[in-house]
Structure formats: structure tokens, C-alpha cells
Amino acid sequence: MNLEKLIKANKKFRRDILPKYEKKLKKSTMYGQKPEILFISCSDSRVNPELMMGIKPGEMFSIRNVGNFVPKYDTSATLNSTASAIEFGINILKLKQIIICGHSYCGACQGLHEGNFEDESLAHLKAWLESAKDIKEKALEETKNADDKHLLYTNTEKISIVAQMQNLKTFPQIQKGLEDESLQIHAWYYHIENGKIEFYCEEEKKFKPLNRKNIK
């Protein structure tokens, strides 16, 4: 992938694809965006929310960061792009659905166990991953065979998704929305190797295959 390929792709986009949405996008410039879903996922290049879900422009407000982490609500934090995007989506855009979506083969979750980030050039990444040290400890505690790295990493990924869902609930406006049932949170696990998605069932406390029968 190089810049020349990107430029050609943009030209093709403007010629063949944009006209399909031009009317809708022009309307949104006048009246603002009105997405329906807040989708929080990882920065991993193999995770493409719009491609995965068949989302059209203007339908989904997206947040992506390393590990799809959601810091707990903290008014003392001076810079937190994830929290600011969540507040914008819930308080300004009035979104009613939140999907926190982790994935298989996540480098961030692997990095919690194996990463060496002592180099000063990785200072921010080190601090970001250290915020999830409780997830690492819980995964080690709950994985019966921690020597099985694939099992350990998979458990870490899923434990992390549940933890991020709980962190979302620390935001006052999200708490209010859950209480009055004007807002829903969904926790998903995406398999990058086959495209399948599992959802976390809070009643059974386990991940199950996502299908229309399971959606409430």
C-alpha cells in the first residue's frame, strides 16, 4: 500500500461510490450528523467496523484506540480522547446504542503479558497498557493453563471487553440511560480470522454466538 494507490482509490470513491450518498451527506452538512450507534473498537488494521457491519456514511459514530480500552469516568483527567468522544456521542448526538467490540489476536492484550515498553519512545503506550493491569491479573487468575498462550490471550481479550463495558457504566449519562432504558450497551468479540461475532450475555456471564434470535 502506498500513497499513489490511496490517491487512485479516492478518485474511484469520488467517481463511483460517493454519488450514492451525496444527497444524504449534503443534507448532513446542513442539519448535522445523526448516527444511530456508538461503536468502540481497536485500532488494529484488520478491524474495519464499517466493512464488518455494512455501515453507510452517517449511520455510526466510531471510536478506535489501542485495545478498545475505555478509561473509567474521571473529571480530573485533562486529556482523554476516548472519554471526550463518548461524551460527545451520548450527550450531544444522543446515541441510544453502544457497542464495545474487542477482537481475536489483539496485540494490546498480548502486550499486557509479553510487552517490553521501557524505551522512552513507547512511554504513552506503556502508560495506556498499564491502565489495564487488573485485566491481565484477572486473566492469569482465571486461565487454568496459563502456559497455553493462545488460551491466555483469548481469555484476556474477552475479560477486557467485559471490563470496558463496566467502565462505560461509570459515565453518569450512560448510567442514567441504562436506568431509564433509553440506552443499551452491547459487548462483542470479533473473530478476525472468520468474521464471526460473539456477544456477552450478562445473565449467563459468557460469550455466545451473535444472531438475530439473541438480540433483545
C-alpha positions in Angstrom: 0.0 0.0 0.0 1.4 3.4 -1.0 0.2 6.9 -1.4 -0.3 6.6 -5.1 -2.7 3.7 -4.5 -4.6 5.7 -1.9 -5.0 8.7 -4.3 -6.3 6.4 -7.1 -8.7 4.8 -4.6 -10.0 8.2 -3.6 -10.6 9.1 -7.2 -12.6 5.9 -7.7 -14.5 6.6 -4.5 -15.5 10.1 -5.7 -16.5 8.8 -9.1 -18.3 5.5 -8.3 -19.3 5.4 -4.6 -19.8 9.0 -3.3 -22.7 9.8 -5.7 -24.8 7.1 -4.0 -24.6 9.0 -0.7 -24.1 12.6 -2.0 -27.6 13.7 -1.3 -27.5 12.3 2.3 -24.1 13.8 3.0 -25.1 17.2 1.7 -28.2 17.2 3.9 -26.0 16.3 6.9 -23.8 19.3 6.3 -26.9 21.4 6.8 -28.6 19.6 9.7 -25.7 17.7 11.3 -24.9 14.1 11.6 -27.5 11.7 13.1 -25.8 8.4 13.6 -27.6 5.6 15.4 -24.8 3.6 17.1 -21.6 4.3 19.1 -19.1 1.7 18.1 -15.9 1.4 20.1 -13.2 -0.9 18.6 -9.5 -1.4 18.4 -7.1 0.5 16.1 -5.9 -2.9 14.7 -5.6 -2.6 10.9 -7.5 -5.9 10.5 -10.6 -4.5 12.3 -12.8 -2.4 10.0 -16.1 -1.6 11.7 -17.8 -0.2 8.6 -16.7 -3.1 6.4 -17.6 -5.6 9.1 -21.1 -4.3 9.7 -22.1 -2.9 6.2 -22.4 0.6 7.7 -23.1 3.5 5.4 -21.8 7.1 5.9 -23.6 8.8 8.7 -25.0 5.7 10.4 -22.3 5.0 13.1 -20.2 7.1 15.4 -16.9 5.3 15.8 -14.1 5.4 18.4 -10.9 3.4 17.9 -7.9 3.1 20.1 -5.2 0.6 21.1 -7.0 -2.4 22.7 -10.5 -0.8 22.6 -10.0 0.4 26.1 -12.5 2.7 27.9 -11.0 4.5 30.9 -13.3 5.0 33.8 -15.1 8.3 34.1 -12.7 10.8 35.7 -13.2 14.5 35.7 -9.6 15.1 36.8 -8.2 13.7 33.5 -7.1 16.7 31.4 -6.7 14.8 28.1 -8.7 11.8 27.2 -9.9 11.5 23.6 -11.9 8.3 24.2 -13.9 9.9 27.1 -14.5 13.1 25.1 -15.8 11.1 22.1 -18.1 9.1 24.4 -19.4 12.3 26.0 -20.0 13.8 22.5 -21.8 10.7 21.3 -24.1 10.3 24.3 -24.6 13.9 25.4 -24.5 15.7 22.0 -25.6 13.1 19.4 -28.0 11.4 21.8 -27.0 7.9 20.7 -29.0 5.1 22.1 -26.9 2.0 21.3 -23.2 1.4 22.4 -21.2 -1.5 21.1 -17.8 -2.2 22.7 -16.1 -4.6 20.3 -12.9 -6.4 21.1 -11.3 -9.0 18.8 -9.1 -12.1 18.5 -5.3 -11.9 18.1 -5.3 -8.5 19.8 -1.8 -7.1 20.1 -2.7 -4.9 23.0 -3.9 -7.8 25.1 -0.9 -9.8 24.1 1.2 -6.8 25.1 -0.2 -6.9 28.6 1.6 -10.2 29.1 4.6 -10.0 26.8 5.3 -6.4 26.1 8.5 -4.7 27.0 7.9 -0.9 26.8 10.9 0.5 28.6 12.0 2.6 25.7 11.1 6.2 26.2 9.6 6.4 22.7 6.9 4.0 24.0 6.1 5.9 27.1 2.5 6.7 26.2 1.8 3.1 25.1 3.3 1.8 28.3 1.0 4.1 30.4 -2.0 3.1 28.3 -1.5 -0.6 28.8 -0.7 -0.2 32.5 -4.2 1.1 32.9 -5.4 -2.4 32.1 -3.1 -4.3 34.5 -6.2 -5.5 36.5 -7.4 -7.3 33.3 -4.0 -9.0 33.0 -4.1 -10.2 36.6 -7.7 -11.5 36.3 -6.8 -13.4 33.1 -3.9 -15.1 34.8 -6.1 -16.0 37.7 -8.9 -17.4 35.7 -6.9 -19.2 33.0 -6.3 -22.7 34.3 -3.5 -23.4 31.8 -1.7 -20.0 31.5 1.1 -21.7 29.7 -1.2 -22.0 26.7 -0.6 -18.6 25.3 -3.4 -18.6 22.8 -5.9 -19.5 25.5 -4.5 -16.9 27.9 -4.6 -14.2 25.2 -8.2 -15.1 24.2 -9.3 -15.0 27.8 -7.6 -11.7 28.3 -9.4 -10.3 25.2 -12.8 -11.4 26.5 -12.2 -10.3 30.1 -11.1 -6.9 28.7 -14.3 -6.5 26.8 -16.4 -7.1 29.9 -14.2 -4.7 31.9 -14.6 -1.9 29.3 -18.4 -2.4 29.4 -18.3 -1.9 33.2 -16.1 1.2 32.7 -18.7 2.6 30.3 -21.2 2.4 33.1 -19.2 4.8 35.3 -20.2 7.7 33.0 -23.1 9.5 34.6 -25.1 10.0 31.4 -24.7 6.3 30.5 -25.8 5.3 34.0 -28.9 7.4 33.6 -29.7 6.0 30.1 -29.4 2.4 31.4 -31.6 3.2 34.3 -34.4 4.7 32.3 -33.8 2.1 29.5 -33.2 4.8 26.8 -29.7 3.4 26.2 -28.3 -0.1 25.7 -24.7 -1.4 25.8 -23.6 -4.5 23.9 -20.2 -6.2 24.3 -19.0 -8.1 21.2 -16.0 -10.3 20.4 -15.0 -10.3 16.7 -13.0 -13.2 15.2 -10.8 -11.6 12.6 -10.0 -15.0 11.1 -13.5 -15.8 10.1 -15.6 -12.7 10.7 -17.9 -14.3 13.3 -19.1 -12.3 16.3 -19.9 -13.4 19.8 -21.8 -11.2 22.3 -21.5 -11.2 26.1 -24.6 -12.5 27.8 -24.7 -10.8 31.2 -27.3 -13.2 32.6 -25.2 -16.3 31.8 -21.9 -14.4 32.2 -20.4 -15.9 29.0 -19.9 -15.1 25.3 -22.4 -16.6 22.9 -22.8 -16.6 19.0 -24.4 -13.4 17.8 -27.5 -13.9 15.8 -31.0 -12.4 15.4 -32.5 -14.7 17.9 -30.1 -13.4 20.6 -30.7 -9.7 20.0 -33.1 -8.1 22.5 
